[in-house]
Amino acid sequence: AELEKWTILAGQEDAVFEVMDPFMGPVLGALEKQLCIAERYKKTGLTASVHGAFIDVNPASGDPDFRELSRRRCRESCEIALAMGASNLVFHGSAFPFLRGAYLENWVAGCAAFYEELVESYPVRLYIENAQDLDPIPLRKLMEKLHTDRVGICLDVGHANYSRAPISRWFKELGDWIQCLHLSDNGGEFDDHLPLGRGTIDWSLVNRLWEGLGRDIPVTLETGDIASTMESVRFLCRNGYFGLKGNGYEKF
């Protein structure tokens, strides 16, 4: 029933899905169930992107067993995305936030090699998202190490808001690699996933930074249920942010 509601909403507003359902809760790790969910989303014809496995995943872990499990989860994510009819995947960055130096260099090398292997093995594009990052340095170093244009950055503005770096720095250091945005609001301390306008993020600034990138970059609302999503879109339309205008959601 919920998927039907989302499908109606997306159809009315010319929107598409970024799906994370197969990687949540008891379904995680059960590939058969994940593929069953994938088939349901494929039938909608609206799945453009998939948020790949992100719970406790580090494909450059120093523990070989954990590293291999993480890589298997990433490969399964590629298979599930393709089963949904999507070719774009988002993975969380996985660098431990309080270690730099040799640790960071090894993480960068390990992730870069693995992500290049993935895009060679699957017809997908990968977007690495700031998650537990304190600042843009790990992701910037990762992008500098890569030798492919099929791996870019998904900048999560909510995550940037509670990092140690101002949002403007994230755009400045990662700008050329940013290929998509995740939008939600929070109070600057935790990943609250509030509707836009309910937290401390300066959305006027974010909109100007987005415009400053000078190219068409898709945005995903990560604000939870349909009511929160509708509230967020009304907020964007009311302020004319990200090219949205009008108030069509008022009638949904």
C-alpha positions in Angstrom: 0.0 0.0 0.0 2.8 2.4 0.8 4.6 1.7 -2.4 1.3 2.5 -4.3 1.1 5.8 -2.5 4.7 6.7 -3.4 4.1 5.7 -7.0 1.0 7.9 -7.3 3.0 10.8 -5.7 6.0 10.3 -8.0 3.8 10.1 -11.1 1.9 13.3 -10.3 5.1 15.3 -9.7 7.3 13.7 -12.4 9.7 12.3 -9.7 11.5 9.0 -9.4 12.7 6.7 -6.7 16.0 6.2 -4.9 15.3 2.9 -3.1 16.9 1.6 0.1 14.2 -0.9 1.2 16.2 -4.1 0.4 19.0 -3.0 2.8 16.9 -2.3 5.8 16.0 -4.5 8.9 15.5 -8.2 8.6 15.7 -8.2 4.8 19.4 -7.3 4.9 21.5 -10.3 3.8 18.6 -12.3 2.5 19.3 -11.9 -1.3 16.2 -13.8 -2.3 14.0 -11.4 -0.4 16.0 -8.4 -1.6 15.4 -9.5 -5.2 11.7 -9.9 -4.5 11.5 -6.3 -3.4 13.6 -5.3 -6.4 11.0 -6.8 -8.7 8.2 -4.8 -7.1 10.1 -1.6 -7.7 11.0 -2.5 -11.2 7.3 -2.9 -12.1 6.8 0.8 -11.2 9.3 1.9 -13.9 10.3 4.7 -11.5 13.5 3.5 -9.9 16.4 5.6 -11.0 18.8 5.0 -8.1 19.4 2.6 -5.3 21.0 3.3 -1.9 23.3 0.3 -1.6 24.2 -1.7 1.5 25.4 0.8 4.1 25.1 -0.8 7.6 28.5 -1.7 8.8 30.0 -1.9 5.3 33.7 -1.1 4.8 35.2 -2.6 1.5 38.7 -1.4 2.6 38.6 -2.9 6.1 41.9 -4.2 7.5 40.1 -7.4 8.6 40.1 -9.7 5.5 36.8 -11.5 6.5 35.0 -8.3 7.2 36.4 -6.7 4.0 35.2 -9.7 1.9 31.7 -9.6 3.5 31.5 -5.8 2.8 32.5 -6.4 -0.8 30.0 -9.1 -1.2 27.3 -6.7 0.0 28.4 -4.1 -2.5 28.3 -6.6 -5.4 24.8 -7.8 -4.3 23.8 -4.1 -4.3 24.8 -3.9 -7.9 22.8 -7.0 -8.8 19.7 -5.7 -7.0 20.0 -2.3 -8.6 20.1 -3.8 -12.0 17.2 -6.1 -11.1 15.2 -2.9 -10.3 16.1 -1.4 -13.6 18.4 1.2 -12.0 22.1 1.9 -12.9 22.9 4.4 -10.2 24.1 3.3 -6.7 24.9 5.3 -3.6 27.4 3.8 -1.1 28.4 5.4 2.2 32.0 6.4 2.6 33.5 4.1 5.3 36.7 5.8 6.5 37.0 5.8 10.3 36.7 9.5 11.1 39.4 9.9 13.7 42.3 8.2 11.8 44.4 9.8 9.1 47.9 9.2 7.8 48.7 5.7 6.8 45.2 4.4 7.7 43.6 6.9 5.4 46.0 6.3 2.5 45.3 2.5 2.8 41.5 3.1 2.9 41.7 5.3 -0.1 43.8 2.8 -2.1 41.5 -0.1 -1.1 38.3 1.6 -1.9 39.5 3.1 -5.2 40.7 -0.2 -6.5 37.4 -1.9 -5.4 35.1 0.7 -6.9 37.0 0.6 -10.1 36.5 -3.1 -10.2 32.8 -2.8 -9.6 32.2 -0.3 -12.4 34.2 -2.6 -14.7 32.1 -5.6 -13.7 28.7 -4.0 -13.7 27.0 -1.4 -16.0 26.5 1.0 -13.1 27.6 4.4 -11.8 28.6 4.8 -8.1 28.1 7.8 -5.9 30.0 7.8 -2.6 28.2 9.6 0.2 29.6 11.5 3.2 28.3 9.7 6.2 30.4 9.7 9.3 33.0 12.0 7.8 34.2 14.9 9.9 35.3 16.9 6.8 35.7 16.4 3.0 39.3 15.2 3.1 38.8 11.4 2.9 36.3 11.7 0.0 38.4 14.2 -1.8 41.5 11.9 -1.5 39.4 9.0 -2.8 38.2 11.0 -5.8 41.8 12.1 -6.6 42.9 8.4 -6.5 40.2 7.1 -8.9 40.8 6.6 -12.7 37.2 6.5 -13.8 34.4 9.0 -14.4 31.8 6.5 -13.3 32.4 7.1 -9.6 31.4 10.4 -8.1 30.1 12.0 -4.9 26.7 12.1 -3.4 26.8 15.0 -1.0 24.4 14.5 1.9 23.6 18.0 3.1 22.2 16.8 6.4 25.4 14.8 7.2 27.5 17.9 6.3 25.4 20.0 8.7 26.6 18.0 11.8 30.2 17.5 10.6 33.1 19.7 11.7 33.3 21.5 8.4 30.8 24.1 7.2 28.5 23.1 4.3 30.2 25.6 2.0 33.5 23.8 2.4 32.0 20.5 1.4 30.8 22.1 -1.9 34.1 23.9 -2.4 36.3 20.8 -2.0 34.1 18.2 -3.6 32.3 20.4 -6.2 33.7 19.0 -9.4 32.9 15.5 -8.2 29.4 16.1 -6.8 26.9 14.3 -9.0 23.8 14.2 -6.7 22.5 15.5 -3.4 20.7 14.0 -0.4 18.5 16.5 1.4 17.1 16.4 4.9 17.2 18.7 7.9 18.6 18.3 11.5 19.6 20.3 14.5 23.3 20.1 13.8 24.1 17.2 16.1 22.4 14.0 14.8 21.0 12.6 11.6 17.4 13.5 12.4 16.0 13.3 8.8 13.6 16.2 9.6 11.5 17.8 6.9 13.3 20.7 5.2 13.0 23.9 7.2 12.5 22.2 10.5 16.2 22.2 11.5 19.2 24.5 11.4 20.4 24.2 7.8 20.5 27.4 5.8 18.7 26.3 2.7 19.1 29.6 1.0 22.9 29.1 1.2 22.6 25.5 0.1 20.5 26.5 -2.9 23.2 29.1 -3.9 25.9 26.5 -3.6 23.9 24.1 -5.7 23.4 26.8 -8.3 27.1 27.5 -8.2 28.0 24.0 -9.4 26.6 25.1 -12.7 25.1 21.8 -13.9 21.9 19.8 -13.5 22.4 17.6 -10.4 19.5 15.4 -9.1 18.4 15.8 -5.5 16.8 13.1 -3.3 14.6 13.9 -0.3 15.5 11.7 2.6 12.8 12.9 5.0 11.0 9.7 5.9 7.3 9.3 5.2 5.1 10.8 2.6 3.8 13.6 4.8 7.4 14.7 5.6 8.3 14.5 1.9 5.3 16.6 0.9 6.1 19.2 3.6 9.7 19.3 2.3 8.6 19.8 -1.3 6.2 22.6 -0.3 9.1 24.3 1.5 11.2 24.1 -1.6 8.4 25.3 -3.9 7.5 28.1 -1.6 11.1 29.4 -1.6 11.9 28.5 -5.3 14.8 26.3 -4.2 16.4 23.8 -6.6 14.3 25.1 -9.5 11.0 24.1 -7.9 8.0 26.3 -8.2 4.3 26.2 -7.6 2.3 24.4 -4.9 0.9 21.3 -6.5 1.6 19.2 -3.4 -1.0 21.2 -1.4 -3.7 19.2 -3.2 -2.2 15.7 -2.8 
